[in-house]
Amino acid sequence: METTHIAAAFDRDLEAIQAMIMKMGGLVESAILDASQALETRDEELADQVRSNDKLIDALEEQVNEEAARLLALRSPTASDLRTVLTVMKISGNLERVGDYAKNMAKRSTVLAQMSPITGAGGAIRRMSRAVELMLKDALDAYVQRDAELATDVRMRDQDVDQMYNALFREFLTHMMEDPRNITACMHLHFIAKNIERMGDHVTSIAEQVIYLVTGEMPDDTRPKGDKTSYALDGGAE
């Protein structure tokens, strides 16, 4: 009876933590889309909102880690339950990093709003952001459903995001060579595109954690990259 009680308590605690993860994921999805919309529409108020909401994402990650640590200390989980708790902690860490990249997009959007627009850049960034947001949605669905096949599909789609980044990288270089007055704006846009490419990497890591959770093994093959252009410059989170 005591063992059953402990197992039930563990399940309740874990469900609460997983609910935090899904709330966190929803906030991150919104941050990605709002940051790209703020860039495209030059909406400084929306960009400021993205930056402000990042505090909510950070607070949720801290809460997830605290609750997961408490669960590990008090419940002595079995091997499979331990794997679930560790997966949750790693997913929350990746979500927090994606939120940071969205915040950085918003910061640069505020600066770009004061500059002459680069034709077509806003729409291209929005499409790339949408691709990553859909990857994230599917990765979280794969986690909830324990669907390794869907997680594998998400993992492979990161190559599409890399290719979008590579195309934008070359496009921005062209704009800069054609008119030196475009250099500053294009550099900001490049770092935004790089931030989105890095978001895709973190979402891919979430998908890999789901595969590990379901199968007990991390994927051992090197996931495909569009080409080496994505390593040329790193617009890391600030």
N, C-alpha and C positions, 0 to 999 in steps of 0.2 A: 504493500500500500504506500509506504514512504517513497519507494522508487518511482511509483506512478505519479505521486504528488510532485516530486522533484522534476520529472519529465514534463509534466503539465506546466509547471512554473517556468521552466526553461523555454517552452514553446511560446508562452505568453510574452515573455521578455523579448524573445527573438522576433516575434511578430511586431512588437512595438518598435524595435530597431529597424526592421525592414520597412515599416510605414514611414519612418524618418527618411530612409533612403529614397523612397518613391517621391516624397515631398521635395526632397533636395533635387532629385532628377527633374521634377516639374519646373522648379525655379531655374535650373540650369538651361533647360530647353527654352524657356521664355527669354532668358538672358541672351542666348545665341541669336534668336530671331529679333529681339528688340534692338540689340546692338547693330545688327546688319540693317535694320529699318532706319535706325537713327543716322547711320552713315548715308544711306541712299537718299533719305528725305531731308538731310541736314537738320535734324531735330535735336537741338542741344538739350532740351528738357528731358526727352526720352533717354538720351545718353547719360544724363545725370542720374536718372532713375535706375539705370542698369548699374551704375557705379555704387549707388546707395544700397541696392538690393543684394550686392555681393556680400554685405555684412551678414545677411540672413543665411546665405549659403555657408559661410565660414562658421557661423554659430551652430548650424545643423551638423556640420562635420565634427566639430568639437563634441557635441552631444552624442553623436553616434559612437565616437571613440571612447567616451567616458562610459556609456552604457555597455558597450562591448567588453571593455576591460572589467567592469563590474560583473558581467555575466560569466566571464572566464574565471574570475576569482571565486565566485560564489557557487556556481552550478557544476563545476567539474564535468564539462561536456564530453561526450563520446567522440571518437575520431571523426565521424561524419559531421557531427554538430560543430566540432572545432573548425572543420574546413569551412562550414557555412559562416561562422563568426569571422574568421580571417578574411573570407571573401568579401563580406560586408564592409569591413574596415578598409580593404584595398579599393573597393568600388567608391566608397565615400571620398577617399583621397583623390582618386581620378576625377570625380565630379567637382571637387573643390578646385582642382587645377583648370578644368574647363571653364568654370566660373571666373577664375582669374583672367584667363585669356579673353573672355567676353568683356570683362571690365576694362582690360587694356584696349580692346577695340573701341569701346565707348570713349575712353580718354582721347584716343587719336581722332575719333570722329568729331569731337568738339574742336580740335585744332583744325581739321580739314574743312570744317564749316566756315572758317574765316578765309579760305583759299578758293581760287578758281577751280571749278570741278573738272575732273578728268573724264572725258566722254566714255560712257559705258562702264566705268569702273564700279559704280554703286550697284548696278544690276548684276554684274559678274560676281561681286563679293556676296550679294544676297543669295545667289544660286548656290554658291559654294557653302555658305552658312546653312542653307536649307538641307543640303546633302548631309552635312554633319549632324544637324538636328534630327533628321530621320534615322540616321545610324544610331544616335543615342536613344531615341524612342524604341527602336527595335532591340537594342542591347538590353534596355531595362525590361522590355517585354520578355526577352529570352531569359532573363534572370528570374522573373516572377513565374514563368511557365517551365523553368528548368529545361529550356529548349537549346540543346547544343548545336543543332543544325542551323537554327536561326542565328545563333551567336557566330557560327562559322561564316555564314553569309555576310554578317556585319563586318567581320574581320577582313574578308576579301574585298569589300567595297571601299576600304581605305585607299586602295590603289586608284579609284576614281577621283577621290579628293586630291591625292598627290598630283594626278594629271591636270586637274583644274588649277592647282597652285602653279605647276610648271608653266602652263599656258599664260597665266596672269603675270608671272615673273618675266617672261619674254615680252609680253605686251607693255609692261611698265618700262622695261629697258628701251623699247622702241620709242615710247613717249619722251623719255629723258634725252635720247639721242636726237630726236627731231627738234626739241625745244628745251634748252637748259632751264627755262622758267618753270618747267614741269618737275624738276628734280625733287624739290622738297615734298611736294604733294605725293609724287610717286613713291618716294621712300617711305612715307607714312603708310600708303596703301600697300606697299610690299610687306611691311611688318604686320599689317592687319591680315593679309593673306597668309603669311607665315603662322600667325597666331591660330588661324582657322585650321591650317594643316596640322598643327600640333594638337589642336582639339581632336582631330580625327585620330591621331595616335593614342590619345588618352581614352577615347571611346573604344578603340580597338583593344586596348588593355582591359577595359571592362568586359568586352566580349570574351577575351581569353580567360578572364577569371570565371566567367560563367561556364566555359568549357571545362575548366579545372574542377569547378564545383560539381558538375554533372558526371564527368568521366573519371575524376581523380587524377588526371594528368594534364599538364600544360601542353599546348601545341608545340611540337618540337621542330617544325619546319619554319624557315624564315619567311615571314609574310612578304608578299611582293610590294615593291615600291615603283612608282611611275618612272622615275629615273633619278639621277644624283642631284638634279637641280635643287631639290628640296633641302639639301644640306648646305647650299651655297652660303646662305646667311641665316642667322638664327634670330628671329624676333621674339625672344623668350618673354615670359611673364615678368612683370615688374613688381 
